[in-house]
Amino acid sequence: MDNSLHGSYSCVEAFIPITLTPLSEGEERLGTRMATDIQLTEVKDLPELDDKVLQTWLRVLDAKLDAVLTLLHKEHGEFSQLPYRRVEISGGGIKIYGQEQFQVDALVEIKTLLPSATPLALYIGAKVLRYADGGLLLNYLPMSEDIRDRIVHYVFSRQRELMRKKRDE
């Protein structure tokens, strides 16, 4: 495990669906984002009801159902086709094992689906540090604390899972 990559963050090895895409100049502004970020909008084509409280609840439920359907579509769409790769992941960066061909300091976008109770589909901006010990080391570009917390949560969940397996052996 490379401490210069992970810094003060815990890291864990895992096999996750992941791919890398080079970013051209200026695309780093896209930043890190969840593919499942959904803006709920008010639905206007529901019939008007006399009971305003019931109508409000129906609109909320309709919006939530639309959000769930969108999430399911994304999970089974582009993210379900990603190849599984061995990685070391932390809240500070990621090491992706393989023979990737990127220049040091190149900007890339990581597309991944972190498996959990609610899979987390992410686009993560990163900078190539170097190639070492069979893997490409990438530092994340600045990201929101919410997304970093979700990555850290995945790392801790995976560590707990590995400890349980080891204890049960």
N, C-alpha and C positions, 0 to 999 in steps of 0.2 A: 504494500500500500504506500502510495507516494504522499508524504506529509506536505510537500510544497504545493501539491495540487489541492488537497483537501483542507489544509490549514487547521483550524480548530474544530472543524466539523467531523462527526463520525462518518465512516464510509462502510459500504458493504458491497460484496460481489453479488451479481445477479445476472440472469439472462432475461433481457427485456426486448420488446419490439422497438427498433430504433433505426434511424437512417440520418445521414448527414448530407446537407446541400450547401455548396459554397454561396456566400453572399457577395454581391458586388458592392462597390463603393456607395455608401449612403443607405444601403438596405439595413444596416444595423439599427436604424431608427425604428424598425418593426418591433424590435425588442422581444422579450419573452412574454408569451401569452398562453392562456389556456384555449384550446380549440373549442372548449365547451362553454366559453363565455357567451351567455345568451341574454339579450336584452328583452325582458318581457314587456310587451306593448299591450295597450288596452284593445280588446276585441270590440269592434263596433257593429258587427253584423248579428249579434245575438238579439232575440226579440226583447222588447221592453216589457217588464213585469210590474204589476202593481206593488208587489213586495220588494222594496228597494234593497233590503238587507239580503234577501235571497238572490236578487239579481247581482249584487256585488260579489257574493260568494261564488256564484256560477261563473262570473267573469274571471275570478281568481283561479278557480279550478280549471277552466278552459285554458288559461295562460300556462298553468303548470303542466297540463297534459301536452300542450304544444312543446314546452321545454323538454319534457321527458322524451317525446318522440324525436325531437331534434338530436338529443344526446344519443339515443339508440341508433339513429341513422349515422351519426359521426363515428360511433364506436364500431359499427359494422361496415363502414365505408372505407375511406382512405387509410385509417389507422389499423384496420384488421389485416392489411396487406403488407405491413412492415416486417422485415426479416428480424428474427431474434438474434441478438448478439450478446456476448459476454462483456460485462462492464464492471467497473468499480465506480459507484456513484455516491455523492455526498451533497451537502448544501452549498459547497464551494466550487465544485467542478466534477468532471467525469472523465474516466479513462475508458476508451472503447478499444477492445482488442481486435486486431486485424491489420491488414496492410493498406490503410488509407493513405492517399497521396495528397496531402495538403501542406502548403508552405507554413513555416513558423510565422506567427502573427496574422495568419489568414483568418478572416471572419467566416463562420459557418452557422447554419441553422440546424439544430437538432430537432428532429420530429420523433416523438416517443409517446408511448402509452404505458404509464406506470400502473401495473396491476394492483388492484386493491378492491375493497368492497364496492367502491364507486371508482372505476378506472379513470385515471387522470391523463387526458390527452393534452400534450404540451408541444409548443414550438418554443425552443430555447435558443437564444442568441449566445454564441460562444466564440472565444478566441483560441486559436491553436497555440499551445505552449511549446510542445515538442513531441517527438516520437521516442518512446523509451520502453524497454522490456516488453516488446510485443504489442504495444498499444499506443494510441494517440491520446495525449493529455490535453484536455480542453478546460479553460476557465470560463465560467458563465459571465456574460455581460451583465450590467446592472439589471436587477429584476425586483419586482415588488416583494415585500416581506411575506405576503400571503402565499405567493407561488413558492418562494424558498421554504416556507414553513411546511407546505404540502410535500415538497421533495424530502425534507428532513423527516417528516412523518412516515413517508414510504420507507426511508432508510431504517428507522427504528422498528417499524412493523416487520420488515424483512429480517432484521437482526433477531427479533423475538422469535420469528418463525424458525430460523436456523438453530437457535438455542433449544427450542422445543424438540426439534428433530434430533439434535445431538443427545439430549437428555433421554429421549425415548429409545435410542439405539442400545 
